[in-house]
Amino acid sequence: MSNRRLDRRSFLTAAGAAGATALAGCAAPGESDESPDRLVVGTYSSFIDAPSTSPGAWLKETFEEEFDAELVWQTPDNELNYYVERRAADVDISADLYVGLNTDDLVRVDDELDGDLFVEAGDVPGTDDVREGLDFDPQGRAIPYDTGYISLVYDGTEMEAPETFEGLLEEEYRGDLIAQDPSGATGRAFLLHTVHRFGEDGYLDFWEDLQANDVRVLGSWSDAYAAWSGGEAPMVVSYSTDQVFAAGEGEDLEEHQIRFLNDQAYANPEGMARFADASNPELAREFMSFMLRPDVQGEIAQRNVQFPATDTAELSEDYAELAKEPPEPVTFTYEELQGSVSEWVDAWERQFAGN
């Protein structure tokens, strides 16, 4: 197998140290400015600085030119947790909105905090264009801006991936899969897919069998994709838009094949939400509307290697061919995850650590 370059994005983690880092050209968390023309946006670091492509720099330049305002990206080391911890400590958030939320993030935020971290988005032009089924916040705080489908990516020059979850347990695939633990969004989504598939009473049995078949579980999507890119195994849990990235890098698409187990993939939309104590709420609303514009949606999809959230996104002709959608997307709703997701993850961690 050739060494594939690790240039894709890393995904939101659910745990981490309380420290924060400001990247070049970004605000340090806690830095404040009362200027009405300054918007501070929290996000995960690779949204702005992935090695090959990411939407952050393009969004900043385009937004500043059109709105005559300064957009400052804020990238704390532990991402969303940084703001959760500050709210719990009753410390000023010092940001206007956050980009990069998913359903289980909101569930965790609401479970851990007594007060509101985010507020209802209100009337944001463009939300009517969001694709049916992507809205994931029953309280109307988070607006989707893209979505991904967690699937298997495999090297078709070396193997043919199994077609079902049960197929992963066969002897011929021993040691062939690299996955992630559920501390990160990709690993958590794959775990949730197994709960959806096998039920609360069966998913741990599946993981026990998968572990017995020498699955390799690493700490993050970045770690897993890097190991797969280096040829350490022919299959990895990743995203069904992988060929969009591969084609952009001029790589052999046969080495970037997609498999939807049982013709399914777990849908993981990402959203943006305004902080309750935003100092510039009107500019935040304009930014959210800007993110939903057809031209911006197309750029986000291409640069963030995900599907757009709207039906009106302007996409290149080859995008539909390269970005694979599953025959049957599956997901859990906010209400289904509430009171359950932490228990499912904790049970997995206890079992996996004990084996």
Secondary structure, DSSP 8 states (H G I E B T S, - for coil): -------S----BS---S-----TTSB-TT-----TTEEEEEE-THHHH-SS--SHHHHHHHHHHHHS-EEEEE--TTTHHHHHHHHHTT-----SEEEEE-HHHHHHHHHH-SS-SB----S-TTGGGB-TT----TTS--EEEEEEEEEEEE-TTT----SSTGGGGSGGGTT-EEEE-TTBHHHHHHHHHHHHHH-TTTHHHHHHHHHHTT-EEESSHHHHHHHHHTTS-SEEEEETTHHHHHHHTT--GGGSEEE-GGGEEEEEEEEEEEBTT-S-HHHHHHHHHHHTSHHHHHHHHHHHTSEESBSS----TTHHHHS---SEEE---HHHHTTTHHHHHHHHHHHHHH-
